[in-house]
Amino acid sequence: MLNGVVLSIDAMGGDNGPETVIKGIEYFLKHEGKNRRARFLLHGDEPQLAALLLKCKNASTRSEIRHTDLEIGMDEKPSQALRKGKGSSMWNAIESLKSNEANVAVSAGNTGALMAISKIRLRNKQGAQRPPLAASWPNPNGMGVVLDVGANIDCDAAQLTEFAVLGEAYFRALYKVEKPRVGMINVGSEEGKGNEAVKAAHERLSQSELSLNYIGYVEGNDISTGGADVFITDGFTGNVALKTAEGTAKLIGTYFSAALKSGAWSKFTAFLNGVALRKLKKQIDPRKVNGAVLLGLKGVVVKSHGGTDHIGFANALNVAIGLAESDFLDEIQRSMDALHNENDNIGFIA
């Protein structure tokens, strides 16, 4: 039986499946997780996983395999996953969290299926409507958090208000900041701008006595410049912003590499500035911010990007264990209770 902080892993999820997962665990244990009491409950095909663990000494000593030959495809619809997914590696990873065998679940698999199974098996926390997906985002001050980045395409004012409360509690737990700044993403900072849901949520948060550090409207460029710590938006807008940022980071990296190889002088100056250039490459590496979290569930579920490599998956594990070691779930419930008590008192309707 595993002890310490236990991470329940969908070992078959993602574009590259078990190889990325096992290599990611090994990388995590060699770097970020060297002194962490992390243990791993791996759900998937035992022959494949056992063969990969033979090549990864650290991961092997900290892992236990739970065999299943069922897995959910990356292109399956959520409804299909619910009908046919019982007993799959993803389903079993969530089930181990529900049965308290694990402290947190991690999957790089089908996002829609993961959200559907998590909501059905774990259920929402009291007062939560539809859990958003929160992603970390680098800025000059460190990190920000954006939510929703894809779980809820259309959102009303009540949901956006909930996202603000959930995101604030999440940021406090993950980054240990007592009063993170919360902003509502809009097409401008003027009071009259935005759709009705955004304007109603902004008015609600502006009048709240929940002790949120709500700073009002922010714009898309503020995400990368650090204009707030927590950025609230609907899942459609958030997902487009996230994918745009990932693509931009890759484009900059491509241009940068091409420029350094464009001639003898460029190669020479790159050699002289090697340390600074490696630091820059690390700063714009999207793998370092991999690991989004479904908020508002009765359990912690971390979603890794399906196309990431072992370094990106290791970062998702780092996010997962950070939350598992925090009082995140209790903070979420306290914040949700306070929000809905205030809503009842003022008669707020989306």
N, C-alpha and C positions, 0 to 999 in steps of 0.2 A: 504493500500500500504506500502511495506517495505521501510525503509530508512536506511541510513548508508551504509556500504560496504555490498553488497548483493552477496551471494554465491548461485549459481544455482546448485542443487544437484540431481543427478540421484539416487533417494532413493531406487530403486529396484535392482541396480547393485551389483555384488559381490556374493561370495559363500553363504553368510549368509543374504544377502539382507537387508531389512528395519531395522531389530533389531540392526545390527552392525552400520548402518548409524545413527539412532536416538541416540543410546547410545554413539556413537562417538561425535556427536554434544554436548550432555550433558557433556561428559568428557572434551571436548575442552573448553566449557564455564565455567566449574568449575576450570580449571587449566590454560592452555595457553591463553584462550580468555576472562578471567574475565573482563578485562578493555578494550576490543576491541569493536568497534561499528559494530560487525558482525550481519547480518540477513540472514536467510536461506529460499530459495524458493525451496520447496520439490516437486519433480515430481514423482508420483506413485499412488498406490492404496490407496485412502483416508481412507476407514475403517481401514486398517492395520496401516497406519501411525498415524491416530488420536488416536487409542488405545494405541500405543507405546508412543505417546507424553503425554498422561495422566499420565504416570509414570515418566516423565522427565520434571520437572518444568521449568528449565532454557531454555531448548530447545523449550518448548511449547510457551513461551512468545516471542520468537525471530523467530518463523517459520510461514510460510504460505504454505498451501498445494494446489497443482494443480493436480487434479485427472486425471489419465489415468489407464486403466486396461491392457494396452499393455506394454510388456517388451521384451528386446532382450536377448536371451539365451546366456550363457557363451560359448557354442559350435557352435554358428552360424557363418557362414563365412561372411566376410565384404560385399561381393556382395549381400548376402541374407538380411543383415541388411539395406543396401541401398534400396533394392526393397520393403521390408516389414516393415521397421522400423519407417516410418513416424507416428508420434503420440505416440511413445513409450516414456518411462520415460527418456531414454538416449537422444533421438532425441529432446524432449521438453526441456531438460536441456541445450542443445547446442543452441536451438532456442531462449531461453530467454536471452542468452548471445548475440546472434546476434542482437536482437531487443533492446538491451541496457537496459533491465530490470534488468540485473545482471552484476557484474563486473568480475566474474570468474565462470567457471563451474568445477564441481568435479564429478568423477564417479569411482566406483570400478568394473565396468562391463567389458564386452568383449573388450580387448585391440584393436584388429583389427577393430571391429565395431566402437569403439570410434574414432579411427584415421580416418576411412573412412568418418564417418558422420561429424566430425569436419572439415575435409578438404573440403567437399562438401558445407557445410552450412556457414562456416566462411571464407573460401578461404585463400590462402597463402598471406603473406605480399609481397609487390612488391620486386621482385628479388629473393625470396626464391623458391627453387626447390621442395624438399621433406622434410617436417618438421621432425626433429629427436626427440627422446624421451630422456630427460635428467634426470638423477637420482643423488641424493646426496649420498655421500659415506664418512663414518667416517675415520679419520686418527689422528695421534698424535697431529697435529696442529689445528684440528677442523673438518672441512668438505672439501671434494673435490666434483667435479661434473664430471660424466662420461656421454658421449653421442657419439653415439646413443646406447641405450640399448634395441632395438628391433623393431623400426619402419621401418628401411630400411636395409634389409639383405645384399644387394650388393650396394656398394657406389663407385663412381668415385672420381677423385681428386678434381673436382669442388665442389662436395657435402661435402667432408671432409673439404675443406677449409671453406665452409659456416658454417659447424658445429663449427669450431674454433671461428668464429666471433659470432655466436649465443650463444655458451656456455660461452664465455667471458663476453658478455653483461648480460647474465642470472646470472652469478656468482656475478658480480658487483651489480646487483639489489637486489639479495637475501641476500648476505653476506656483502655488503657495503665495499668491497675491491677495491681500485682504480685501481690497476695494477695486477690482478691475473695472475699467471704463467700458460701458455697454453702449453701442451705437446701432441705429436702425439704418440699413442701406437704402438709399433713395437716389433719385436722379438729380437731386440738388439739395442744398441745405435750407432753402426757403420754405417757410411754413405751408404755403399753398401747393407745393409739388407732391407728386406721388399718387398712387391709386388709393381707393377708399380703405382697403385693409391696412395699408401702411400708415395712412394718416390716423385711422382710429387707434391702432396699436401705439403709435407715437403719443397720441393724446392721453391714452390710458397710462403709459409708463411715465409720462411727464407729471401726472397728478398722483402717482403712487407714493405711498409711505412705507414701501418695503425695504428701504435703505439700499436699494440698487444705486450704483453710481452711473445713472443713465445720462448720457451727454447729448442725446438727440440724434438728428439726422447726420449720417456720414455718406460719403460717396465711394465709388469703386476704387479710386486711387488710394483712398485712406487705408485700404486693406494692406497694401504693400509698404506704405509709408509709416504705419503705426498710429494712425489717427484715433484708434480705439484699441481695446484689448479683445472685446467680444463683438462680432458683427452679426446682425440678425437679418435674415432674408428668407424668401421661399426657396424650395428645393430646386426649381427650374433655374432661377437666377444664380444660386450658389453653385450648382453643378457646372453651368456654363463658365462661370468665373474660375472655378477650380481647374477645369480642363484647359482653359485659355492660359492660365498661369503655368501649368505643367508644360504645355507646348512652347510657350515663350522661353521658359528656362532651358529647354532642349535646344531651341533655335539659337539662343545666346551662346550656349556651350559649343554648338557646331561652328558658328561664326568665329568664336574665340579660338578654337583649335585650328581652324583654317588660317586665321591671321598669324598665329604663332609659327606656322609651317610655311609661310609665304616666301621666305627667303633666308639667306644665311644670317643676316643681321637680326631678324626676328627670332631665329632659333637661338642665337647667342644671348640676346637680352632675356629670352625666356629661361635660359639656363641660369643666368645671373639672378633672376628674380623667382627662382623655383619655389621657395617657401611661401612667398606672397601669392603666387599663382595657384599653388595647391590649396591654400586657404580659401581663395576665391572660388575655386572649383567646388570645394566642399559646401560653401555657403549657398550656391545656386543648385545644388544637387537635390532634386525632388524626392529622392529616396530617404533623405534625412527627416522628412516630415510625413512619411507614410504612417497610416494608422488612424482611421476615423472611428468615432465611437457613437453607437446608438444610445441616445439619452432618453430617460424616462421609463426604462424597463425595470423589472424586479431582478436585476442582474446586470453585470457589465459585459457587453459584447463589443469587440473591436473588429473592424473591417479593414483588412489590408488590401491595397490595390492588387487586382488580379494579375497584372502584368509586371509586377515588381520583381526584383532579383532577391538574393539572400540577404543583402545589406538592408534593402527596404523592409523585408519581412522582419528582420531583427529589430528595426526601429518600431514596428507595430507591437512586437513583444515588449519592448521597453515601455511603450505607452500603457500596455495592458497591465504589467506588473506595478507600474506607478499608481494606477487607479486601484488595483487590488490591495495595495498597501495603505491606501488613504481611507478617509471616512466619507468618500464620495457619495455613496448611496444614501447615507443618512443626511448629508447636506442637501441632496436633491429633494428628499422627502420633506424636510423642514421648509425648504424654499417653496415647494409646491403647495404645502398646507397653508403657508402664509399668503400666497397669491390668491388661492381660492377662497380663503376666509375674507380677504379684502374685496374680491369680486362680489361675494354674496352681500357684503355690507353696502357696496355702492350700486349694486344691481347692474354690473357690467354685462352687456350682451354684444357678441361679435357683430 
